[in-house]
């Protein structure tokens, strides 16, 4: 059992950014065609992350030529060259299945704004 943990720990990738459902990512995938290898970029919104350990996967959705395309990527796969975080989305769900039925502006996700310094929501008044 201990050997299994050592093998698993050696194959887990630590070079990937932290991202969650609602974030927009660029996934660079190694594609092998015949004897040639190239990198294919797939940019879209993360719909969900599921699984744990080496079995962890994430689903990315984009609209290409008016058709919605969803791809499932194993997180720790050697075929994954890199995952680049483009923008963080502000969502209140872990699984965004409802996005597949929305179109156009309705399918947009608000961008997460960085936390402001100081007390949040506090107003300052100045006396003159």
Secondary structure as the mmCIF struct_conf table of DSSP 4:
data_model
#
loop_
_struct_conf.conf_type_id
_struct_conf.id
_struct_conf.beg_label_comp_id
_struct_conf.beg_label_asym_id
_struct_conf.beg_label_seq_id
_struct_conf.end_label_comp_id
_struct_conf.end_label_asym_id
_struct_conf.end_label_seq_id
HELX_RH_AL_P HELX_RH_AL_P1 UNK A 2 UNK A 11
BEND BEND1 UNK A 15 UNK A 16
HELX_LH_PP_P HELX_LH_PP_P1 UNK A 17 UNK A 18
TURN_TY1_P TURN_TY1_P1 UNK A 21 UNK A 22
STRN STRN1 UNK A 24 UNK A 33
TURN_TY1_P TURN_TY1_P2 UNK A 34 UNK A 35
STRN STRN2 UNK A 36 UNK A 50
HELX_RH_3T_P HELX_RH_3T_P1 UNK A 53 UNK A 55
STRN STRN3 UNK A 57 UNK A 64
TURN_TY1_P TURN_TY1_P3 UNK A 65 UNK A 66
STRN STRN4 UNK A 67 UNK A 74
TURN_TY1_P TURN_TY1_P4 UNK A 75 UNK A 76
TURN_TY1_P TURN_TY1_P5 UNK A 78 UNK A 79
STRN STRN5 UNK A 80 UNK A 87
STRN STRN6 UNK A 89 UNK A 89
BEND BEND2 UNK A 92 UNK A 92
BEND BEND3 UNK A 94 UNK A 94
HELX_RH_3T_P HELX_RH_3T_P2 UNK A 97 UNK A 101
HELX_RH_3T_P HELX_RH_3T_P3 UNK A 104 UNK A 107
HELX_LH_PP_P HELX_LH_PP_P2 UNK A 110 UNK A 110
STRN STRN7 UNK A 111 UNK A 111
HELX_LH_PP_P HELX_LH_PP_P3 UNK A 112 UNK A 116
BEND BEND4 UNK A 117 UNK A 119
TURN_TY1_P TURN_TY1_P6 UNK A 120 UNK A 121
#
